[in-house]
Amino acid sequence: MNAKRVNAAAGVIHASQVKGKQTATGLAADLEAACMLQSPETAAEQVELRAMLEKRTELLRVVQATARRLRKEADGRKAFGDQLKAENAGLRDLNRKLVEQAREARAYVTAMRPDYQAAARLRRENDELRARVAELEAHEKRALPWAHAMPDDDLHGFLGDLVSAAMGRWQHSPEVPDREVLAAVEKACAQWRTPGQGYRSDEPETDGITLRFAPVAALREDPHESPLHHTYRLGRDLPQPDAAP
């Protein structure tokens, strides 16, 4: 007799009685469920099969959980893919709009190019006109711009003529009227030719020799407006009686 098996069977019967099972059939069913009615080999095989079944059941639960997780991830990927598709569609629409706007902008620039060129030409002409106006205003600030262009020798002679014409009013008695003095000044201005030629309009053309030696000769005389200048001979200019021949 196997005391271990007897004790195990007694435990199963006691549990059945606690549950209220008193008939022989009920007790036999509990013993069968506890593998107490088979041979030891069959009972061991059933225990092994039951353990294997529990492992496979646990593995099935893991597989099912993994499948649920993968399905959830797949759903997330699908949702993300749908979102990407929607964004791509929006980007394609935006790209079409940008291409259309660029085409319209190119057409507008092509249509406006003549106006731009005309505006640039007008700006250049406007700048040229401004420069010309500034140049004219600069000349207008000078009452005698042609006198400013004279060489120093010509300017010296021209100013001497003006002084002589203006001083005439005080060299006569009674004084010369202002209008006549003004006419004399204008005449002095008119007597001078184009600035830079070096002679007045009432003088003949100067030959090359005179042009070369006239500046040197002019240095020997005082200016005609100088108190020492004279165009007539004085007594001191005549030969002295005791002078050597």
C-alpha positions as CSV (number, residue, x, y, z in Angstrom):
1,M,0.0,0.0,0.0
2,N,1.2,3.4,-1.0
3,A,0.6,5.6,2.0
4,K,1.2,8.8,-0.1
5,R,-1.5,7.8,-2.6
6,V,-3.9,6.9,0.2
7,N,-3.5,10.2,1.9
8,A,-4.0,12.0,-1.3
9,A,-7.2,10.1,-2.0
10,A,-8.4,10.7,1.5
11,G,-7.8,14.5,1.0
12,V,-9.9,14.4,-2.2
13,I,-12.7,12.6,-0.6
14,H,-12.7,14.9,2.4
15,A,-12.8,18.0,0.1
16,S,-15.8,16.4,-1.8
17,Q,-17.7,15.8,1.5
18,V,-17.0,19.4,2.5
19,K,-18.6,20.5,-0.7
20,G,-21.7,18.4,0.1
21,K,-21.0,15.4,-2.1
22,Q,-22.0,12.2,-0.3
23,T,-22.8,9.8,-3.1
24,A,-20.4,7.3,-4.4
25,T,-20.6,8.7,-7.9
26,G,-19.7,12.2,-6.8
27,L,-16.8,10.9,-4.8
28,A,-15.6,8.8,-7.7
29,A,-15.9,11.8,-10.1
30,D,-13.7,13.9,-7.8
31,L,-11.2,11.0,-7.5
32,E,-11.1,10.8,-11.3
33,A,-10.6,14.5,-11.7
34,A,-7.7,14.2,-9.2
35,C,-6.3,11.3,-11.3
36,M,-6.6,9.0,-8.3
37,L,-8.4,6.2,-10.2
38,Q,-5.7,5.7,-13.0
39,S,-2.4,3.9,-12.7
40,P,0.6,5.8,-11.5
41,E,2.0,6.0,-15.1
42,T,-1.3,7.4,-16.5
43,A,-1.6,9.8,-13.7
44,A,2.0,11.1,-14.2
45,E,1.3,11.4,-17.9
46,Q,-1.8,13.4,-17.3
47,V,0.0,15.7,-14.9
48,E,2.7,16.3,-17.5
49,L,0.1,17.0,-20.2
50,R,-1.7,19.4,-17.8
51,A,1.6,21.3,-17.2
52,M,2.3,21.4,-20.9
53,L,-1.2,22.7,-21.5
54,E,-0.7,25.4,-18.9
55,K,2.6,26.4,-20.6
56,R,1.0,26.5,-24.0
57,T,-2.0,28.5,-22.6
58,E,0.5,31.0,-21.1
59,L,2.3,31.2,-24.4
60,L,-1.0,31.7,-26.2
61,R,-1.8,34.6,-23.8
62,V,1.6,36.1,-24.6
63,V,1.1,35.7,-28.3
64,Q,-2.4,37.2,-28.1
65,A,-1.0,40.2,-26.1
66,T,1.8,40.6,-28.7
67,A,-0.8,40.4,-31.5
68,R,-2.9,43.1,-29.8
69,R,0.2,45.3,-29.4
70,L,1.2,44.8,-33.0
71,R,-2.3,45.4,-34.1
72,K,-2.3,48.7,-32.1
73,E,1.0,49.7,-33.6
74,A,-0.2,48.8,-37.1
75,D,-3.3,51.0,-36.5
76,G,-1.0,53.8,-35.3
77,R,1.2,53.4,-38.4
78,K,-1.9,53.4,-40.6
79,A,-3.1,56.6,-38.9
80,F,0.3,58.1,-39.3
81,G,0.4,57.0,-43.0
82,D,-3.1,58.5,-43.5
83,Q,-1.8,61.8,-41.9
84,L,1.2,61.8,-44.2
85,K,-1.0,61.2,-47.2
86,A,-3.2,64.1,-46.2
87,E,-0.1,66.4,-45.6
88,N,1.3,65.3,-49.0
89,A,-1.9,66.1,-50.7
90,G,-1.9,69.5,-49.0
91,L,1.7,70.1,-50.1
92,R,0.9,69.1,-53.6
93,D,-2.0,71.6,-53.7
94,L,0.3,74.3,-52.2
95,N,2.9,73.5,-54.8
96,R,0.4,73.9,-57.6
97,K,-0.7,77.2,-56.2
98,L,2.9,78.4,-55.9
99,V,3.7,77.3,-59.4
100,E,0.6,79.2,-60.7
101,Q,1.6,82.3,-58.7
102,A,5.2,82.1,-60.0
103,R,3.8,81.9,-63.6
104,E,1.5,84.9,-63.0
105,A,4.5,86.8,-61.5
106,R,6.7,86.1,-64.5
107,A,3.9,87.2,-66.8
108,Y,3.4,90.4,-64.8
109,V,7.2,91.1,-64.9
110,T,7.2,90.5,-68.6
111,A,4.3,92.8,-69.1
112,M,5.8,95.5,-66.9
113,R,9.3,95.3,-68.3
114,P,8.7,98.1,-70.8
115,D,7.3,100.3,-68.0
116,Y,10.3,99.5,-65.8
117,Q,12.7,100.3,-68.7
118,A,10.8,103.5,-69.4
119,A,10.9,104.4,-65.7
120,A,14.7,103.8,-65.6
121,R,15.1,105.9,-68.7
122,L,13.1,108.7,-67.1
123,R,15.1,108.5,-63.9
124,R,18.3,108.8,-65.9
125,E,16.9,111.7,-67.9
126,N,15.7,113.3,-64.6
127,D,19.2,113.0,-63.1
128,E,20.7,114.5,-66.2
129,L,18.2,117.4,-66.1
130,R,18.9,117.9,-62.4
131,A,22.6,118.0,-63.1
132,R,22.1,120.5,-66.0
133,V,19.9,122.7,-63.8
134,A,22.5,122.7,-61.1
135,E,25.1,123.6,-63.7
136,L,23.0,126.4,-65.0
137,E,22.2,127.6,-61.5
138,A,25.9,127.6,-60.8
139,H,26.5,129.8,-63.9
140,E,23.6,132.0,-63.0
141,K,25.1,132.8,-59.7
142,R,27.9,134.6,-61.6
143,A,26.9,137.8,-63.3
144,L,29.9,137.6,-65.7
145,P,30.7,133.9,-66.2
146,W,32.7,134.6,-69.3
147,A,34.9,136.9,-67.3
148,H,35.7,134.1,-64.8
149,A,37.0,132.1,-67.7
150,M,39.6,134.8,-68.7
151,P,43.3,134.4,-68.2
152,D,44.7,136.6,-65.5
153,D,46.2,139.1,-67.9
154,D,43.0,139.5,-69.8
155,L,41.0,139.8,-66.6
156,H,43.4,142.5,-65.3
157,G,42.9,144.6,-68.5
158,F,39.1,144.0,-68.5
159,L,38.8,145.2,-64.9
160,G,40.9,148.2,-65.7
161,D,38.6,149.2,-68.5
162,L,35.6,148.8,-66.1
163,V,37.2,151.0,-63.5
164,S,38.1,153.6,-66.1
165,A,34.5,153.7,-67.3
166,A,33.1,153.9,-63.8
167,M,35.6,156.6,-62.7
168,G,34.5,158.9,-65.5
169,R,31.6,160.2,-63.6
170,W,33.8,161.8,-61.0
171,Q,36.4,163.2,-63.4
172,H,34.0,165.7,-64.9
173,S,32.0,168.6,-63.5
174,P,29.2,168.3,-63.2
175,E,29.1,164.6,-62.6
176,V,28.2,162.3,-65.5
177,P,24.6,160.9,-65.1
178,D,24.3,157.3,-63.9
179,R,22.8,156.2,-67.2
180,E,25.8,157.4,-69.2
181,V,28.1,155.7,-66.7
182,L,26.2,152.5,-67.1
183,A,26.4,152.8,-70.9
184,A,30.1,153.3,-70.6
185,V,30.5,150.2,-68.5
186,E,28.4,148.1,-71.0
187,K,30.6,149.4,-73.8
188,A,33.7,148.3,-71.9
189,C,32.2,144.9,-71.5
190,A,31.2,144.7,-75.2
191,Q,34.7,145.6,-76.3
192,W,36.1,142.4,-75.0
193,R,35.9,139.3,-77.3
194,T,35.4,135.7,-76.3
195,P,37.3,135.1,-73.0
196,G,40.8,133.7,-73.4
197,Q,41.8,135.5,-76.7
198,G,43.6,138.3,-74.9
199,Y,42.5,141.4,-76.9
200,R,39.6,143.7,-77.2
201,S,37.2,143.8,-80.1
202,D,38.6,147.1,-81.3
203,E,42.1,145.8,-81.5
204,P,43.6,143.9,-84.5
205,E,44.6,140.3,-84.4
206,T,47.9,139.9,-82.5
207,D,50.7,138.1,-84.4
208,G,52.8,135.3,-82.8
209,I,55.8,137.5,-82.0
210,T,53.7,140.0,-80.1
211,L,52.0,137.3,-78.2
212,R,55.4,136.0,-77.2
213,F,57.0,139.2,-76.1
214,A,53.9,141.3,-75.0
215,P,53.8,139.8,-71.4
216,V,57.5,140.6,-70.9
217,A,57.0,144.2,-72.1
218,A,53.9,144.6,-69.9
219,L,56.0,144.0,-66.9
220,R,58.1,147.1,-67.6
221,E,55.1,149.4,-67.2
222,D,52.8,150.2,-64.4
223,P,49.2,149.2,-64.8
224,H,47.2,151.8,-66.7
225,E,45.1,152.4,-63.6
226,S,48.2,153.1,-61.5
227,P,49.0,156.7,-60.5
228,L,52.4,156.2,-62.0
229,H,51.1,155.2,-65.4
230,H,51.1,157.8,-68.2
231,T,50.7,157.8,-72.0
232,Y,52.5,161.2,-72.6
233,R,56.0,162.4,-72.1
234,L,57.0,164.6,-69.2
235,G,59.9,166.9,-68.9
236,R,61.9,164.3,-67.1
237,D,61.5,162.1,-70.1
238,L,63.3,164.5,-72.4
239,P,67.1,164.5,-72.8
240,Q,69.0,166.7,-70.4
241,P,71.1,169.5,-71.8
242,D,74.2,168.3,-70.0
243,A,73.6,164.7,-70.9
244,A,76.1,162.8,-72.8
245,P,75.2,162.3,-76.4
